[in-house]
Amino acid sequence: MIRPISINKGMCFLWILLFFFQSFDCLSKPLEVPPEIEFAGIRLLLSPGLRRQIEAEVANYERLYLEFGQQIDQISRYLQWLDDYLIQEGLPGDYKYLALYKLYYPPLMEIPERGGFWHLSRTMADSFQLKINQKVDERYNLAASTFVTSTYLRRNNLYFRNWLLNTLTLEDSFQEVRQYVRNRFGRNEVAGVRQWHIDEQIPPLIREFLAFKIYIDQQIKQRPAASLEIMMSNRRISFQQLARRQQIELTELKRYNTWLKTGYVPGDKSYPVILPRPQSGEFLPSTPSPRPAFSAPEERLSDEEFVLLPDDFAPLVSLPTEAPAASLVNQALPLAQWHEVLLGQDLYQIARLYQLSVYELRQWNQLPTNESIFPGQILRLVP
């Protein structure tokens, strides 16, 4: 006969208490920031003072965990889409944290007139031709805001050649950041560096989003099997109709399209709509797909090659306002499948450049006849 095991209730209580305090200690133990971190191909050597500041920022996110911890799945989907898109566009995948960190930052730290992905100001959004009205706010559209912002950041870095300092152009004008870099570092001292000592004098934006990167990397250990898809819509359609046609839960569709202030997608232009596909219940390992190591482009621009738009927010490479003559068109151009609209270009110039008709461009990109294109917009060049 097997004798029942006798359990001392007092000892049992002590073991439970000990387990609780050990678990609490693990949860409450502050994250220790390493002295070196990698960002966009740059090995950052952090001063002790900066490490303490970043640890304090991470602690802010720890305190907010219960507030936005339930959104980790949504954040992971955003990060997956951003990482794939940014690397495809020639930007560091680490910029994905820059797109999201203000979206989940403490409300008391928010700056009026800024919002959405990339934390764009209204002035900057206007310069990017993102719509903000009673129906939409495209700063909160993951795809629309990223399409134009990635172009802006990529072009700015042709001058700075430092992806970390280049992030400052989202908060201040290019001219202000250029002056700051000259006064604080000297452009030649930071352009193209592979190893860089930074201290607590670094601008707050850099410190804050590095802390967000460190915190989120600790929280997200796996990549979700589910993904986000982008669908272009140029006609008025309600959330209910869209959810039914795409076989997506209505609440999920709304959760990823907060840029829409009404119950429908307007039909005044083509809008990218975010489509969350259902979770499969499985997760992919958080191992990155094999890609070549990121490196900064060798091309660089001098001060004289930059021009500023009137609002001083969108520095772009000087471009001709007319498309090149047909005799000068690169013979390889007609083989291209995509075109990024440049400043001063219209559909007629692009059609002539690729030996296409304007009708074909409008049809392949679902562009109404009364809709204009904007710098940074990606156009399909094949059916």
N, C-alpha and C positions, 0 to 999 in steps of 0.2 A: 504494500500500500504506500503510495507516494504521499509524504507529509506536505501539507501546504506551507509555503514560505511565509514566515512571520515578518511583517514589515513594521518597524518602529515608526509610529506616526510623527514623532518629534524629529527623528532623523530625516524622514521624507520631507518634512516642511523645510528643514535646513538646506537640503539639497536643492529644492525648488527655489529657495531664496537666493542661494549662491548662484544658481544658473541665471536667475533674473538679473542680478547685479553684474555678472560677467557679460551678459548680453547687452545690458544698458551701457556698460563701459565701452564695449566695442562700437556701439552706435554713436556714443557721445564723444569718442576720441577724435580730436580734430585731425583733419587730413594734413599730412606733412608734405609740402611742396618740395620736389627735388631741386637741387641746385642747378640742374641743366634740363631744359626741355627743347623739343624739336618743333619748329613751326615753319612751314612752307620752305623746307630745305635749308633753313637757318638754324644753327645750333645756338640757342640762347643761354647765356651764362647769367644767372640771376644773382643779384646782390642779396645779402641776408635781410636788409631792410625791405627790399621788394618782395622777397619770399614771404615775409610776415604780412605785408599788405595783401598779397594774393590769398594767403591762408584766411585772412579776415573776410575777404570777399567770398571765398568758398563757404565760410561759416554762415554767411547770409543766405546762401542757397540751401544749406543744411536746415536752417530754421524755416525756410519756405517749403520744405519737402512735402509736408502734408497738404500744402496749398496747390502745388502743381505736380506733385509726384504721380498723380493718376494720369497725367498727360504724357508720361514717358513714352508710351507707345506712339503717340502722335508726333512727339519730338523725334523719335527714332526714324519714323517714315520721312519726315522733313529732311533729316540729316542724310538719309540714304539717297533721296532724289537730288539734293543739293550737291553732294559729293560727286555723283555721277555726272551731273550737268557741268559743274565748275571745271572739273578735270578735262572734260570733253572740250570746253571752251578755252583751255590754256591757262586757267587760274588754279592756284593751290586748293586742294580739297579742304584744307584747314579753314578756309574762308566761310565754310558752312556755319561755323560757330558765330561768326560775325553777323550772319543773317538772322540768327535766332536769339542772341543773348538778351537784347533789350525787350524782346517779346515776352520774356518770362522774368524780367528784373523787377525788384520791388517797386510798387507804384509811386512811392515817395521820391524815387530817384528819376522818374520820367521827366523829360523836358517837354514843355508845352509846344504844340505845333509839330511834334515829331511822333511817328508811330509806324506800326507795321513791320514787315520783314525789312531788314537793313536799317530800321529806325530812321527813315527818310523824313526830312522836313517838307512842308508843303511847297516851299520855294524850289527845292531840289526836285520834288515830284513833278512840278509844273515844267521844269526844264527838261525832264525826261519824257514829258507828254503823257504822264500817268493821270488818269481821270480821277478827280475827287469832287463828288457832287452829292445830291440827296439820294442817289440810287447806288452809287459804287464808291469805293475807296481802294484803288488799285495798289496802294502801298501794302495792303493786307492780302494781296493776291500773290501767292508764292512764285508762280511762274512769271507773271507780268513784271513784278518788281525785280526779279532776278535777271530776266533777259536784259533789261536796260542797265541795271547796276553793274553787272559783270562786264559789260562793254566799257562802261565808265572807268571801272577799277583797272581793267587790263590796259587801257590806253594811258592812264595816269602813271602806271608803273613803268612805261617805256621811258619816262623821265627819272623817276626815283630809283628804279631798279632795287627796291627793298620792299618786299611784300608786307612787312610788318608796319613800317612807317606809312606805306600807301593807304592803310586802313583809315588814317586820319582824314583823308579827303572826303569821307562820308559825313564827318562832323563839322569840318571847316572847309572853306573854299580852297581850291588848288593853290591859289596865290598865297593865302595865309600859311598853308602847310609848307609850301616851298620856302617861304621866308623863315619859318620855324626851323626847318632842317638846315638851312644855311647858317643860322645864328647858333643853333644848339650843337650841331654835329659837323657841319661842312659836308656838302653833298658827296664829294669824292671819298670821304671817310666811311660812308655807310652804303654806297652803291655797290651792289653785287657781292656783299659780304657773305661768307659761309659760317662764320662764327662771330658772335657779337655779345659783349658785356653790356647788360642793361641794369639800371638801378631804379630807386624809388622816384626819381625825377621824370620817369617816363610818363607820358600823358595818361590820364585816368581811363580813357577808352580802351587802350591796349591792356592795361592791368585788369579791367573788368571782364573783357571777353576772354582773356587767357584763363581767368578764374572759372568762367563758365565752361570753357573747354575741358579743364581739369575735372570739374565736378560732374559734367555730363558723361565724360569718359568712364568715370567710376560707376555711374548709374546704369549705363547701357553696355551690357556685356555681349549682347547678341544683336544681329541684324534681323529685323522682322522679315518673314517670308513674303508678307503682303507688301505691295508697292503702291505708289501714286502714279496715275496716268494723267496726261494733259490733253484735253479736248478743246479745240477751237470752236467757238459758237458765235455766229454772226446774225442770229435771229432771236427774237424774244421767246423765252421758254421758261416755264415755271419750275420750281424745285421738284414738285410732285411729278411733272411730266418727265423731267430729266432722270429722276431716281427710278421711275418705272421703266424707262427705255434702257437705261444702263444697268438695271437690276442691282441697284445699290440702296442700302437703307437710307431713308430720308434724313434721319438724325446725323448719320455719318457724313452725308453729302453737305449738310449745312455746317457741320463742325469744321470742314476743311475749306469752306468758301465763305468765311466771315467778311470778305471784302464786299459781298452783296448785302445792301442794306434793306432790300425789299425781298419779296418771295419769288423773284424771277431774275433771269439773266436778261439785261436789256438787248435790244436789237439794233442799236445805233452804230456799232462797230464790231469787229472781231475781238472776243475776249477769251483768254485761256481759262478753262474751267478745270478745277482739280477733282479728279475722280479717284476716291479711295477704294481699292478692291478689297473684298472680304478677307478677313484673317483666315488662314488655313489651319490655325492651331499649332503650327510648327514654326520653329525659328531656325534661321541659318546661323552658322558659327560666325563670330565677329572677326573673321579673318578677311583682310582686304583682298579684292581681286588683284591678280598680278598686273602691275602697271610699271612702266619705267619710272625711275626716281625723278621727282620733280626738280626742275632747275629753272632759274630765271632766264628769260629770253636775252640773247646777246644784243639784240637791237636796242639802241638808245636814242633819245632825242635831246637836243639842246634847248635852252630857254627860248631861242629865237624861233624854233619850230613849233612852239605852242601858241595857240590863240585862245582867248577867253570869250565865252558867250557874254552878252550884255549883263546877265544876272550874276556873272562871276562864279557860277557853280559847275559848269560843265566844260572843262578844258578838253579840247579834242585836237588831233593832228590836223594841220592845215590841209584842206582838201579842195580840189577844183570844184567849182559850182556846175561845170558842164561835164558830161560824160566824154571820154576820149573819142576821137573820130573813129569811124568804122575801120579805117586803114590801120589804126594803131591798136586795135583791140587784140589782146593776147588770144592766139588761136586756141588755147586750152580752156579759155573761159566758158565756151558753150558746153563743155563737158561737166561743169560744176553742177551740183544738185541743190546747193543752198547759197543764199547771199545775205550778208549782214548789211542793212541799210546804213549808209554813211551820211554825215551832215551835208545838207544841200542836195541830196539825190531825190528824184521823184521816180514814179513808175516808168515814165517814158524813157528816162536816161538808163535805167536798169534794163528795160526791155531791149533797148538798142545795144547795150553793152554785151548782152548774152544772145543777141540775135533772136529774140522772142517777140511776141505781140503782147501789148498791154492786156488784151482780152485773156490771153493764156495765163498771165501772171495773176490777174484778178480771179480767174476761175480756180486755179490750183491753190490759191491762198484764201479763198472764200472772202474776197474783199468787195464790199458793195461799191457801186460806182461813185458814191459821194464820200468815200472814206479815204483819208490821206494816210500816208505811211510816216514813220518816225525813225530817227536815228537809233540804231541798235536792234531794230525789228529784224527778225529772221524770215526770209521769204523762200518758199519752195520754188525750185526752177525746173522741176520735172513733174509729170502728171502723177 
